[in-house]
Amino acid sequence: MHLSEEIGARLQEERKRCSMTQNELAEALGIAKRTQANYEAGSSDATAAYLSRVATQFGFDVPYVLTGVRTTLSEDSLSQVEDGLVKQYRSIPDDDQRAVRRILKAMADDAARAKN
């Protein structure tokens, strides 16, 4: 298997992890289904813009797609609820992510104080 095919197979794996069809992902990204199919088949190399968008919009582990080495927690290490929360967090704007982090930190600090 050539490198482009390996990358394509990992793109397909990430898409399936998100429970999306090629058509659904292509439509969400505003690209042709054939383009998505070519990326996954390894007959075309995914562009940097495409990889950036799938990482930002859908949480694809792009370093894994490119190298085969995971950089995020494996999916089975999170409960279904936790996985849903991570996906929701990744889908909100940066300012909202910062607000969520502040809220969680305050709650964790309160919980730690209550234990002492």
Biopython code that builds the backbone (N, CA, C, O; Angstrom):
import numpy as np
from Bio.PDB.StructureBuilder import StructureBuilder

atoms = [
    (1, "MET", "N", (0.855, -1.180, 0.000)),
    (1, "MET", "CA", (0.000, 0.000, 0.000)),
    (1, "MET", "C", (0.896, 1.238, 0.000)),
    (1, "MET", "O", (1.838, 1.326, 0.787)),
    (2, "HIS", "N", (0.605, 2.180, -0.873)),
    (2, "HIS", "CA", (1.365, 3.427, -0.964)),
    (2, "HIS", "C", (0.931, 4.400, 0.129)),
    (2, "HIS", "O", (-0.151, 4.268, 0.701)),
    (3, "LEU", "N", (1.786, 5.371, 0.408)),
    (3, "LEU", "CA", (1.513, 6.350, 1.459)),
    (3, "LEU", "C", (0.178, 7.050, 1.234)),
    (3, "LEU", "O", (-0.585, 7.224, 2.184)),
    (4, "SER", "N", (-0.128, 7.458, -0.006)),
    (4, "SER", "CA", (-1.399, 8.142, -0.280)),
    (4, "SER", "C", (-2.581, 7.243, 0.061)),
    (4, "SER", "O", (-3.604, 7.717, 0.555)),
    (5, "GLU", "N", (-2.443, 5.954, -0.202)),
    (5, "GLU", "CA", (-3.525, 5.016, 0.122)),
    (5, "GLU", "C", (-3.665, 4.839, 1.631)),
    (5, "GLU", "O", (-4.778, 4.714, 2.143)),
    (6, "GLU", "N", (-2.536, 4.827, 2.344)),
    (6, "GLU", "CA", (-2.579, 4.710, 3.800)),
    (6, "GLU", "C", (-3.252, 5.933, 4.412)),
    (6, "GLU", "O", (-4.078, 5.810, 5.316)),
    (7, "ILE", "N", (-2.896, 7.098, 3.918)),
    (7, "ILE", "CA", (-3.525, 8.340, 4.397)),
    (7, "ILE", "C", (-5.011, 8.306, 4.081)),
    (7, "ILE", "O", (-5.833, 8.669, 4.922)),
    (8, "GLY", "N", (-5.360, 7.877, 2.884)),
    (8, "GLY", "CA", (-6.766, 7.780, 2.503)),
    (8, "GLY", "C", (-7.535, 6.836, 3.403)),
    (8, "GLY", "O", (-8.666, 7.133, 3.788)),
    (9, "ALA", "N", (-6.941, 5.705, 3.745)),
    (9, "ALA", "CA", (-7.604, 4.738, 4.632)),
    (9, "ALA", "C", (-7.835, 5.337, 6.013)),
    (9, "ALA", "O", (-8.871, 5.094, 6.633)),
    (10, "ARG", "N", (-6.865, 6.124, 6.500)),
    (10, "ARG", "CA", (-7.040, 6.759, 7.811)),
    (10, "ARG", "C", (-8.061, 7.891, 7.745)),
    (10, "ARG", "O", (-8.782, 8.125, 8.715)),
    (11, "LEU", "N", (-8.133, 8.600, 6.613)),
    (11, "LEU", "CA", (-9.199, 9.603, 6.436)),
    (11, "LEU", "C", (-10.562, 8.929, 6.514)),
    (11, "LEU", "O", (-11.479, 9.421, 7.173)),
    (12, "GLN", "N", (-10.677, 7.805, 5.836)),
    (12, "GLN", "CA", (-11.934, 7.060, 5.857)),
    (12, "GLN", "C", (-12.273, 6.617, 7.285)),
    (12, "GLN", "O", (-13.423, 6.703, 7.715)),
    (13, "GLU", "N", (-11.262, 6.146, 8.008)),
    (13, "GLU", "CA", (-11.462, 5.721, 9.401)),
    (13, "GLU", "C", (-11.975, 6.875, 10.256)),
    (13, "GLU", "O", (-12.910, 6.705, 11.039)),
    (14, "GLU", "N", (-11.364, 8.045, 10.106)),
    (14, "GLU", "CA", (-11.791, 9.215, 10.876)),
    (14, "GLU", "C", (-13.218, 9.627, 10.497)),
    (14, "GLU", "O", (-14.013, 9.989, 11.364)),
    (15, "ARG", "N", (-13.534, 9.571, 9.206)),
    (15, "ARG", "CA", (-14.897, 9.921, 8.768)),
    (15, "ARG", "C", (-15.911, 8.956, 9.388)),
    (15, "ARG", "O", (-16.957, 9.380, 9.881)),
    (16, "LYS", "N", (-15.602, 7.685, 9.361)),
    (16, "LYS", "CA", (-16.512, 6.690, 9.941)),
    (16, "LYS", "C", (-16.631, 6.845, 11.450)),
    (16, "LYS", "O", (-17.695, 6.607, 12.022)),
    (17, "ARG", "N", (-15.535, 7.245, 12.097)),
    (17, "ARG", "CA", (-15.569, 7.498, 13.538)),
    (17, "ARG", "C", (-16.586, 8.592, 13.858)),
    (17, "ARG", "O", (-17.211, 8.588, 14.918)),
    (18, "CYS", "N", (-16.739, 9.522, 12.925)),
    (18, "CYS", "CA", (-17.710, 10.612, 13.090)),
    (18, "CYS", "C", (-19.110, 10.212, 12.610)),
    (18, "CYS", "O", (-20.028, 11.032, 12.597)),
    (19, "SER", "N", (-19.262, 8.945, 12.217)),
    (19, "SER", "CA", (-20.549, 8.411, 11.750)),
    (19, "SER", "C", (-21.098, 9.199, 10.563)),
    (19, "SER", "O", (-22.283, 9.530, 10.519)),
    (20, "MET", "N", (-20.227, 9.492, 9.611)),
    (20, "MET", "CA", (-20.636, 10.247, 8.429)),
    (20, "MET", "C", (-20.351, 9.425, 7.176)),
    (20, "MET", "O", (-19.405, 8.639, 7.127)),
    (21, "THR", "N", (-21.193, 9.627, 6.170)),
    (21, "THR", "CA", (-20.931, 9.046, 4.861)),
    (21, "THR", "C", (-20.014, 9.994, 4.097)),
    (21, "THR", "O", (-19.815, 11.144, 4.490)),
    (22, "GLN", "N", (-19.460, 9.488, 3.000)),
    (22, "GLN", "CA", (-18.642, 10.366, 2.157)),
    (22, "GLN", "C", (-19.466, 11.550, 1.680)),
    (22, "GLN", "O", (-18.988, 12.684, 1.672)),
    (23, "ASN", "N", (-20.693, 11.286, 1.288)),
    (23, "ASN", "CA", (-21.561, 12.342, 0.773)),
    (23, "ASN", "C", (-21.848, 13.389, 1.852)),
    (23, "ASN", "O", (-21.809, 14.589, 1.577)),
    (24, "GLU", "N", (-22.136, 12.943, 3.074)),
    (24, "GLU", "CA", (-22.426, 13.885, 4.164)),
    (24, "GLU", "C", (-21.221, 14.771, 4.465)),
    (24, "GLU", "O", (-21.355, 15.982, 4.639)),
    (25, "LEU", "N", (-20.042, 14.151, 4.524)),
    (25, "LEU", "CA", (-18.844, 14.940, 4.810)),
    (25, "LEU", "C", (-18.549, 15.915, 3.677)),
    (25, "LEU", "O", (-18.253, 17.085, 3.918)),
    (26, "ALA", "N", (-18.631, 15.430, 2.444)),
    (26, "ALA", "CA", (-18.380, 16.298, 1.293)),
    (26, "ALA", "C", (-19.343, 17.482, 1.282)),
    (26, "ALA", "O", (-18.941, 18.620, 1.037)),
    (27, "GLU", "N", (-20.602, 17.204, 1.548)),
    (27, "GLU", "CA", (-21.608, 18.277, 1.553)),
    (27, "GLU", "C", (-21.318, 19.286, 2.660)),
    (27, "GLU", "O", (-21.415, 20.493, 2.442)),
    (28, "ALA", "N", (-20.963, 18.798, 3.841)),
    (28, "ALA", "CA", (-20.673, 19.691, 4.968)),
    (28, "ALA", "C", (-19.456, 20.572, 4.686)),
    (28, "ALA", "O", (-19.377, 21.706, 5.159)),
    (29, "LEU", "N", (-18.513, 20.041, 3.913)),
    (29, "LEU", "CA", (-17.296, 20.800, 3.594)),
    (29, "LEU", "C", (-17.412, 21.617, 2.316)),
    (29, "LEU", "O", (-16.544, 22.437, 2.015)),
    (30, "GLY", "N", (-18.487, 21.394, 1.565)),
    (30, "GLY", "CA", (-18.672, 22.120, 0.312)),
    (30, "GLY", "C", (-17.748, 21.640, -0.795)),
    (30, "GLY", "O", (-17.324, 22.419, -1.648)),
    (31, "ILE", "N", (-17.440, 20.337, -0.771)),
    (31, "ILE", "CA", (-16.617, 19.758, -1.829)),
    (31, "ILE", "C", (-17.428, 18.679, -2.545)),
    (31, "ILE", "O", (-18.471, 18.246, -2.053)),
    (32, "ALA", "N", (-16.950, 18.254, -3.693)),
    (32, "ALA", "CA", (-17.636, 17.204, -4.443)),
    (32, "ALA", "C", (-17.434, 15.855, -3.753)),
    (32, "ALA", "O", (-16.373, 15.596, -3.184)),
    (33, "LYS", "N", (-18.453, 15.002, -3.807)),
    (33, "LYS", "CA", (-18.344, 13.656, -3.245)),
    (33, "LYS", "C", (-17.171, 12.922, -3.887)),
    (33, "LYS", "O", (-16.460, 12.179, -3.212)),
    (34, "ARG", "N", (-16.969, 13.125, -5.179)),
    (34, "ARG", "CA", (-15.868, 12.477, -5.896)),
    (34, "ARG", "C", (-14.520, 12.904, -5.306)),
    (34, "ARG", "O", (-13.603, 12.089, -5.214)),
    (35, "THR", "N", (-14.394, 14.162, -4.908)),
    (35, "THR", "CA", (-13.158, 14.641, -4.282)),
    (35, "THR", "C", (-12.909, 13.892, -2.980)),
    (35, "THR", "O", (-11.794, 13.435, -2.725)),
    (36, "GLN", "N", (-13.946, 13.766, -2.159)),
    (36, "GLN", "CA", (-13.817, 13.022, -0.895)),
    (36, "GLN", "C", (-13.442, 11.574, -1.179)),
    (36, "GLN", "O", (-12.561, 11.016, -0.524)),
    (37, "ALA", "N", (-14.101, 10.973, -2.141)),
    (37, "ALA", "CA", (-13.809, 9.581, -2.499)),
    (37, "ALA", "C", (-12.357, 9.438, -2.970)),
    (37, "ALA", "O", (-11.689, 8.466, -2.616)),
    (38, "ASN", "N", (-11.869, 10.386, -3.755)),
    (38, "ASN", "CA", (-10.483, 10.341, -4.236)),
    (38, "ASN", "C", (-9.485, 10.472, -3.090)),
    (38, "ASN", "O", (-8.456, 9.796, -3.082)),
    (39, "TYR", "N", (-9.785, 11.341, -2.121)),
    (39, "TYR", "CA", (-8.912, 11.474, -0.962)),
    (39, "TYR", "C", (-8.824, 10.141, -0.214)),
    (39, "TYR", "O", (-7.738, 9.694, 0.156)),
    (40, "GLU", "N", (-9.979, 9.520, 0.001)),
    (40, "GLU", "CA", (-10.012, 8.279, 0.763)),
    (40, "GLU", "C", (-9.395, 7.111, -0.005)),
    (40, "GLU", "O", (-8.848, 6.192, 0.605)),
    (41, "ALA", "N", (-9.475, 7.137, -1.312)),
    (41, "ALA", "CA", (-8.880, 6.074, -2.129)),
    (41, "ALA", "C", (-7.374, 6.266, -2.286)),
    (41, "ALA", "O", (-6.663, 5.341, -2.678)),
    (42, "GLY", "N", (-6.896, 7.462, -1.981)),
    (42, "GLY", "CA", (-5.479, 7.760, -2.141)),
    (42, "GLY", "C", (-5.103, 8.125, -3.563)),
    (42, "GLY", "O", (-3.922, 8.204, -3.902)),
    (43, "SER", "N", (-6.124, 8.351, -4.406)),
    (43, "SER", "CA", (-5.827, 8.732, -5.789)),
    (43, "SER", "C", (-5.591, 10.234, -5.924)),
    (43, "SER", "O", (-5.078, 10.692, -6.945)),
    (44, "SER", "N", (-5.965, 11.002, -4.899)),
    (44, "SER", "CA", (-5.665, 12.435, -4.806)),
    (44, "SER", "C", (-5.191, 12.706, -3.388)),
    (44, "SER", "O", (-5.681, 12.098, -2.436)),
    (45, "ASP", "N", (-4.245, 13.612, -3.248)),
    (45, "ASP", "CA", (-3.771, 13.994, -1.921)),
    (45, "ASP", "C", (-4.660, 15.096, -1.352)),
    (45, "ASP", "O", (-4.968, 16.074, -2.033)),
    (46, "ALA", "N", (-5.063, 14.928, -0.108)),
    (46, "ALA", "CA", (-5.880, 15.934, 0.565)),
    (46, "ALA", "C", (-5.078, 17.221, 0.707)),
    (46, "ALA", "O", (-3.883, 17.183, 1.000)),
    (47, "THR", "N", (-5.731, 18.352, 0.501)),
    (47, "THR", "CA", (-5.069, 19.642, 0.628)),
    (47, "THR", "C", (-4.929, 20.047, 2.093)),
    (47, "THR", "O", (-5.627, 19.522, 2.961)),
    (48, "ALA", "N", (-4.042, 20.963, 2.354)),
    (48, "ALA", "CA", (-3.877, 21.481, 3.710)),
    (48, "ALA", "C", (-5.163, 22.151, 4.188)),
    (48, "ALA", "O", (-5.538, 22.010, 5.352)),
    (49, "ALA", "N", (-5.836, 22.873, 3.306)),
    (49, "ALA", "CA", (-7.095, 23.534, 3.681)),
    (49, "ALA", "C", (-8.139, 22.499, 4.084)),
    (49, "ALA", "O", (-8.857, 22.689, 5.066)),
    (50, "TYR", "N", (-8.225, 21.416, 3.339)),
    (50, "TYR", "CA", (-9.176, 20.340, 3.655)),
    (50, "TYR", "C", (-8.847, 19.749, 5.032)),
    (50, "TYR", "O", (-9.736, 19.598, 5.870)),
    (51, "LEU", "N", (-7.573, 19.414, 5.265)),
    (51, "LEU", "CA", (-7.176, 18.805, 6.532)),
    (51, "LEU", "C", (-7.451, 19.744, 7.706)),
    (51, "LEU", "O", (-7.874, 19.305, 8.776)),
    (52, "SER", "N", (-7.212, 21.022, 7.502)),
    (52, "SER", "CA", (-7.500, 21.996, 8.548)),
    (52, "SER", "C", (-8.990, 22.037, 8.867)),
    (52, "SER", "O", (-9.385, 22.099, 10.031)),
    (53, "ARG", "N", (-9.801, 22.002, 7.836)),
    (53, "ARG", "CA", (-11.262, 22.063, 8.042)),
    (53, "ARG", "C", (-11.798, 20.819, 8.731)),
    (53, "ARG", "O", (-12.638, 20.933, 9.624)),
    (54, "VAL", "N", (-11.332, 19.619, 8.339)),
    (54, "VAL", "CA", (-11.858, 18.407, 8.989)),
    (54, "VAL", "C", (-11.392, 18.327, 10.442)),
    (54, "VAL", "O", (-12.091, 17.773, 11.290)),
    (55, "ALA", "N", (-10.216, 18.878, 10.727)),
    (55, "ALA", "CA", (-9.749, 18.907, 12.112)),
    (55, "ALA", "C", (-10.595, 19.859, 12.938)),
    (55, "ALA", "O", (-11.026, 19.526, 14.042)),
    (56, "THR", "N", (-10.828, 21.044, 12.394)),
    (56, "THR", "CA", (-11.571, 22.077, 13.122)),
    (56, "THR", "C", (-13.048, 21.736, 13.255)),
    (56, "THR", "O", (-13.610, 21.827, 14.346)),
    (57, "GLN", "N", (-13.673, 21.348, 12.164)),
    (57, "GLN", "CA", (-15.115, 21.126, 12.155)),
    (57, "GLN", "C", (-15.528, 19.775, 12.733)),
    (57, "GLN", "O", (-16.603, 19.662, 13.322)),
    (58, "PHE", "N", (-14.695, 18.754, 12.575)),
    (58, "PHE", "CA", (-15.133, 17.411, 12.946)),
    (58, "PHE", "C", (-14.193, 16.698, 13.906)),
    (58, "PHE", "O", (-14.455, 15.560, 14.295)),
    (59, "GLY", "N", (-13.107, 17.350, 14.290)),
    (59, "GLY", "CA", (-12.200, 16.760, 15.260)),
    (59, "GLY", "C", (-11.331, 15.640, 14.722)),
    (59, "GLY", "O", (-10.859, 14.803, 15.491)),
    (60, "PHE", "N", (-11.109, 15.607, 13.398)),
    (60, "PHE", "CA", (-10.212, 14.588, 12.831)),
    (60, "PHE", "C", (-8.830, 14.756, 13.456)),
    (60, "PHE", "O", (-8.358, 15.876, 13.650)),
    (61, "ASP", "N", (-8.200, 13.652, 13.762)),
    (61, "ASP", "CA", (-6.837, 13.644, 14.282)),
    (61, "ASP", "C", (-5.898, 13.666, 13.080)),
    (61, "ASP", "O", (-5.452, 12.619, 12.610)),
    (62, "VAL", "N", (-5.603, 14.871, 12.586)),
    (62, "VAL", "CA", (-4.821, 15.013, 11.345)),
    (62, "VAL", "C", (-3.411, 14.439, 11.474)),
    (62, "VAL", "O", (-2.952, 13.788, 10.535)),
    (63, "PRO", "N", (-2.702, 14.645, 12.583)),
    (63, "PRO", "CA", (-1.397, 13.980, 12.674)),
    (63, "PRO", "C", (-1.515, 12.452, 12.521)),
    (63, "PRO", "O", (-0.653, 11.820, 11.910)),
    (64, "TYR", "N", (-2.580, 11.868, 13.076)),
    (64, "TYR", "CA", (-2.800, 10.434, 12.894)),
    (64, "TYR", "C", (-3.046, 10.110, 11.419)),
    (64, "TYR", "O", (-2.490, 9.148, 10.888)),
    (65, "VAL", "N", (-3.882, 10.920, 10.765)),
    (65, "VAL", "CA", (-4.168, 10.694, 9.348)),
    (65, "VAL", "C", (-2.865, 10.683, 8.547)),
    (65, "VAL", "O", (-2.689, 9.844, 7.664)),
    (66, "LEU", "N", (-1.960, 11.600, 8.846)),
    (66, "LEU", "CA", (-0.729, 11.735, 8.074)),
    (66, "LEU", "C", (0.358, 10.735, 8.460)),
    (66, "LEU", "O", (1.129, 10.290, 7.610)),
    (67, "THR", "N", (0.417, 10.380, 9.758)),
    (67, "THR", "CA", (1.538, 9.552, 10.226)),
    (67, "THR", "C", (1.154, 8.162, 10.710)),
    (67, "THR", "O", (1.993, 7.263, 10.763)),
    (68, "GLY", "N", (-0.106, 7.990, 11.059)),
    (68, "GLY", "CA", (-0.532, 6.714, 11.626)),
    (68, "GLY", "C", (-0.347, 6.629, 13.125)),
    (68, "GLY", "O", (-0.587, 5.578, 13.720)),
    (69, "VAL", "N", (0.083, 7.736, 13.756)),
    (69, "VAL", "CA", (0.283, 7.774, 15.205)),
    (69, "VAL", "C", (-0.773, 8.676, 15.814)),
    (69, "VAL", "O", (-0.855, 9.857, 15.474)),
    (70, "ARG", "N", (-1.582, 8.133, 16.711)),
    (70, "ARG", "CA", (-2.651, 8.903, 17.349)),
    (70, "ARG", "C", (-2.069, 9.964, 18.271)),
    (70, "ARG", "O", (-1.084, 9.723, 18.968)),
    (71, "THR", "N", (-2.690, 11.145, 18.267)),
    (71, "THR", "CA", (-2.279, 12.215, 19.163)),
    (71, "THR", "C", (-3.378, 12.550, 20.161)),
    (71, "THR", "O", (-3.163, 13.344, 21.077)),
    (72, "THR", "N", (-4.543, 11.956, 19.995)),
    (72, "THR", "CA", (-5.650, 12.205, 20.913)),
    (72, "THR", "C", (-5.987, 10.915, 21.634)),
    (72, "THR", "O", (-5.486, 9.848, 21.280)),
    (73, "LEU", "N", (-6.819, 11.010, 22.625)),
    (73, "LEU", "CA", (-7.271, 9.824, 23.334)),
    (73, "LEU", "C", (-7.986, 8.893, 22.380)),
    (73, "LEU", "O", (-8.698, 9.342, 21.481)),
    (74, "SER", "N", (-7.802, 7.612, 22.569)),
    (74, "SER", "CA", (-8.547, 6.681, 21.737)),
    (74, "SER", "C", (-10.023, 6.785, 22.097)),
    (74, "SER", "O", (-10.374, 7.058, 23.245)),
    (75, "GLU", "N", (-10.865, 6.569, 21.128)),
    (75, "GLU", "CA", (-12.300, 6.763, 21.312)),
    (75, "GLU", "C", (-12.847, 5.893, 22.436)),
    (75, "GLU", "O", (-13.746, 6.319, 23.161)),
    (76, "ASP", "N", (-12.317, 4.673, 22.593)),
    (76, "ASP", "CA", (-12.851, 3.786, 23.606)),
    (76, "ASP", "C", (-12.433, 4.174, 25.017)),
    (76, "ASP", "O", (-12.897, 3.561, 25.978)),
    (77, "SER", "N", (-11.565, 5.178, 25.168)),
    (77, "SER", "CA", (-11.184, 5.613, 26.500)),
    (77, "SER", "C", (-12.173, 6.635, 27.055)),
    (77, "SER", "O", (-12.093, 6.990, 28.231)),
    (78, "LEU", "N", (-13.090, 7.104, 26.241)),
    (78, "LEU", "CA", (-14.119, 8.044, 26.669)),
    (78, "LEU", "C", (-15.475, 7.349, 26.677)),
    (78, "LEU", "O", (-15.762, 6.506, 25.827)),
    (79, "SER", "N", (-16.301, 7.716, 27.649)),
    (79, "SER", "CA", (-17.674, 7.222, 27.626)),
    (79, "SER", "C", (-18.413, 7.918, 26.488)),
    (79, "SER", "O", (-17.913, 8.891, 25.923)),
    (80, "GLN", "N", (-19.577, 7.433, 26.161)),
    (80, "GLN", "CA", (-20.358, 8.043, 25.086)),
    (80, "GLN", "C", (-20.705, 9.492, 25.437)),
    (80, "GLN", "O", (-20.686, 10.364, 24.568)),
    (81, "VAL", "N", (-21.015, 9.742, 26.688)),
    (81, "VAL", "CA", (-21.340, 11.106, 27.128)),
    (81, "VAL", "C", (-20.110, 12.001, 27.011)),
    (81, "VAL", "O", (-20.204, 13.125, 26.518)),
    (82, "GLU", "N", (-18.949, 11.502, 27.465)),
    (82, "GLU", "CA", (-17.722, 12.289, 27.374)),
    (82, "GLU", "C", (-17.364, 12.587, 25.923)),
    (82, "GLU", "O", (-16.976, 13.708, 25.594)),
    (83, "ASP", "N", (-17.493, 11.592, 25.060)),
    (83, "ASP", "CA", (-17.195, 11.794, 23.645)),
    (83, "ASP", "C", (-18.124, 12.863, 23.059)),
    (83, "ASP", "O", (-17.690, 13.709, 22.276)),
    (84, "GLY", "N", (-19.396, 12.819, 23.444)),
    (84, "GLY", "CA", (-20.344, 13.824, 22.970)),
    (84, "GLY", "C", (-19.976, 15.224, 23.444)),
    (84, "GLY", "O", (-20.098, 16.195, 22.697)),
    (85, "LEU", "N", (-19.526, 15.317, 24.688)),
    (85, "LEU", "CA", (-19.118, 16.620, 25.221)),
    (85, "LEU", "C", (-17.897, 17.168, 24.478)),
    (85, "LEU", "O", (-17.830, 18.360, 24.177)),
    (86, "VAL", "N", (-16.939, 16.295, 24.187)),
    (86, "VAL", "CA", (-15.745, 16.729, 23.454)),
    (86, "VAL", "C", (-16.144, 17.233, 22.073)),
    (86, "VAL", "O", (-15.662, 18.276, 21.631)),
    (87, "LYS", "N", (-17.012, 16.507, 21.393)),
    (87, "LYS", "CA", (-17.452, 16.929, 20.056)),
    (87, "LYS", "C", (-18.193, 18.261, 20.120)),
    (87, "LYS", "O", (-17.990, 19.124, 19.266)),
    (88, "GLN", "N", (-19.053, 18.435, 21.129)),
    (88, "GLN", "CA", (-19.766, 19.702, 21.275)),
    (88, "GLN", "C", (-18.785, 20.836, 21.558)),
    (88, "GLN", "O", (-18.895, 21.917, 20.980)),
    (89, "TYR", "N", (-17.833, 20.588, 22.444)),
    (89, "TYR", "CA", (-16.823, 21.594, 22.774)),
    (89, "TYR", "C", (-16.066, 22.027, 21.531)),
    (89, "TYR", "O", (-15.845, 23.218, 21.312)),
    (90, "ARG", "N", (-15.670, 21.057, 20.718)),
    (90, "ARG", "CA", (-14.912, 21.365, 19.509)),
    (90, "ARG", "C", (-15.737, 22.136, 18.477)),
    (90, "ARG", "O", (-15.177, 22.781, 17.591)),
    (91, "SER", "N", (-17.050, 22.070, 18.588)),
    (91, "SER", "CA", (-17.903, 22.713, 17.588)),
    (91, "SER", "C", (-18.234, 24.166, 17.918)),
    (91, "SER", "O", (-18.803, 24.876, 17.089)),
    (92, "ILE", "N", (-17.881, 24.611, 19.123)),
    (92, "ILE", "CA", (-18.240, 25.978, 19.514)),
    (92, "ILE", "C", (-17.066, 26.936, 19.281)),
    (92, "ILE", "O", (-15.917, 26.500, 19.209)),
    (93, "PRO", "N", (-17.349, 28.231, 19.166)),
    (93, "PRO", "CA", (-16.289, 29.220, 18.917)),
    (93, "PRO", "C", (-15.249, 29.272, 20.049)),
    (93, "PRO", "O", (-15.525, 28.864, 21.178)),
    (94, "ASP", "N", (-14.066, 29.774, 19.730)),
    (94, "ASP", "CA", (-12.964, 29.852, 20.694)),
    (94, "ASP", "C", (-13.343, 30.593, 21.971)),
    (94, "ASP", "O", (-12.980, 30.161, 23.066)),
    (95, "ASP", "N", (-14.069, 31.703, 21.845)),
    (95, "ASP", "CA", (-14.461, 32.470, 23.036)),
    (95, "ASP", "C", (-15.339, 31.620, 23.951)),
    (95, "ASP", "O", (-15.189, 31.671, 25.172)),
    (96, "ASP", "N", (-16.241, 30.851, 23.381)),
    (96, "ASP", "CA", (-17.100, 29.980, 24.180)),
    (96, "ASP", "C", (-16.291, 28.846, 24.809)),
    (96, "ASP", "O", (-16.562, 28.445, 25.940)),
    (97, "GLN", "N", (-15.295, 28.327, 24.076)),
    (97, "GLN", "CA", (-14.433, 27.290, 24.647)),
    (97, "GLN", "C", (-13.697, 27.827, 25.877)),
    (97, "GLN", "O", (-13.583, 27.136, 26.889)),
    (98, "ARG", "N", (-13.198, 29.066, 25.783)),
    (98, "ARG", "CA", (-12.515, 29.668, 26.938)),
    (98, "ARG", "C", (-13.475, 29.808, 28.118)),
    (98, "ARG", "O", (-13.084, 29.565, 29.260)),
    (99, "ALA", "N", (-14.717, 30.195, 27.860)),
    (99, "ALA", "CA", (-15.703, 30.337, 28.932)),
    (99, "ALA", "C", (-15.986, 28.985, 29.587)),
    (99, "ALA", "O", (-16.093, 28.895, 30.810)),
    (100, "VAL", "N", (-16.105, 27.948, 28.780)),
    (100, "VAL", "CA", (-16.336, 26.601, 29.320)),
    (100, "VAL", "C", (-15.164, 26.182, 30.201)),
    (100, "VAL", "O", (-15.367, 25.619, 31.277)),
    (101, "ARG", "N", (-13.938, 26.452, 29.750)),
    (101, "ARG", "CA", (-12.762, 26.091, 30.549)),
    (101, "ARG", "C", (-12.752, 26.838, 31.885)),
    (101, "ARG", "O", (-12.406, 26.261, 32.916)),
    (102, "ARG", "N", (-13.134, 28.128, 31.868)),
    (102, "ARG", "CA", (-13.178, 28.898, 33.121)),
    (102, "ARG", "C", (-14.219, 28.309, 34.078)),
    (102, "ARG", "O", (-13.966, 28.175, 35.275)),
    (103, "ILE", "N", (-15.379, 27.963, 33.544)),
    (103, "ILE", "CA", (-16.448, 27.386, 34.374)),
    (103, "ILE", "C", (-16.000, 26.060, 34.979)),
    (103, "ILE", "O", (-16.184, 25.827, 36.174)),
    (104, "LEU", "N", (-15.413, 25.190, 34.157)),
    (104, "LEU", "CA", (-14.953, 23.890, 34.654)),
    (104, "LEU", "C", (-13.866, 24.037, 35.710)),
    (104, "LEU", "O", (-13.852, 23.311, 36.704)),
    (105, "LYS", "N", (-12.950, 24.986, 35.488)),
    (105, "LYS", "CA", (-11.898, 25.208, 36.476)),
    (105, "LYS", "C", (-12.500, 25.662, 37.795)),
    (105, "LYS", "O", (-12.102, 25.178, 38.854)),
    (106, "ALA", "N", (-13.455, 26.586, 37.748)),
    (106, "ALA", "CA", (-14.098, 27.060, 38.970)),
    (106, "ALA", "C", (-14.819, 25.914, 39.688)),
    (106, "ALA", "O", (-14.759, 25.813, 40.913)),
    (107, "MET", "N", (-15.485, 25.072, 38.943)),
    (107, "MET", "CA", (-16.184, 23.931, 39.545)),
    (107, "MET", "C", (-15.192, 22.944, 40.160)),
    (107, "MET", "O", (-15.441, 22.426, 41.249)),
    (108, "ALA", "N", (-14.079, 22.674, 39.486)),
    (108, "ALA", "CA", (-13.063, 21.763, 40.012)),
    (108, "ALA", "C", (-12.421, 22.354, 41.268)),
    (108, "ALA", "O", (-12.164, 21.637, 42.235)),
    (109, "ASP", "N", (-12.165, 23.658, 41.248)),
    (109, "ASP", "CA", (-11.597, 24.316, 42.438)),
    (109, "ASP", "C", (-12.554, 24.208, 43.615)),
    (109, "ASP", "O", (-12.124, 23.920, 44.731)),
    (110, "ASP", "N", (-13.851, 24.435, 43.386)),
    (110, "ASP", "CA", (-14.863, 24.309, 44.439)),
    (110, "ASP", "C", (-14.899, 22.878, 44.995)),
    (110, "ASP", "O", (-14.974, 22.680, 46.207)),
    (111, "ALA", "N", (-14.847, 21.893, 44.105)),
    (111, "ALA", "CA", (-14.878, 20.492, 44.524)),
    (111, "ALA", "C", (-13.653, 20.147, 45.354)),
    (111, "ALA", "O", (-13.751, 19.410, 46.336)),
    (112, "ALA", "N", (-12.499, 20.675, 44.965)),
    (112, "ALA", "CA", (-11.265, 20.411, 45.721)),
    (112, "ALA", "C", (-11.338, 21.045, 47.095)),
    (112, "ALA", "O", (-10.911, 20.439, 48.078)),
    (113, "ARG", "N", (-11.874, 22.260, 47.183)),
    (113, "ARG", "CA", (-12.017, 22.923, 48.478)),
    (113, "ARG", "C", (-12.985, 22.166, 49.378)),
    (113, "ARG", "O", (-12.765, 22.080, 50.586)),
    (114, "ALA", "N", (-14.044, 21.623, 48.812)),
    (114, "ALA", "CA", (-15.047, 20.892, 49.586)),
    (114, "ALA", "C", (-14.461, 19.604, 50.179)),
    (114, "ALA", "O", (-14.898, 19.149, 51.236)),
    (115, "LYS", "N", (-13.475, 19.023, 49.497)),
    (115, "LYS", "CA", (-12.846, 17.797, 49.996)),
    (115, "LYS", "C", (-11.936, 18.077, 51.185)),
    (115, "LYS", "O", (-11.717, 17.206, 52.027)),
    (116, "ASN", "N", (-11.404, 19.302, 51.252)),
    (116, "ASN", "CA", (-10.436, 19.640, 52.306)),
    (116, "ASN", "C", (-11.114, 20.200, 53.496)),
    (116, "ASN", "O", (-10.454, 20.540, 54.479)),
]
sb = StructureBuilder()
sb.init_structure("model")
sb.init_model(0)
sb.init_chain("A")
sb.init_seg("    ")
for serial, (resi, resn, name, xyz) in enumerate(atoms, 1):
    if name == "N":
        sb.init_residue(resn, " ", resi, " ")
    sb.init_atom(name, np.array(xyz, "f"), 0.0, 1.0, " ", f" {name:<3s}", serial, name[0])
structure = sb.get_structure()
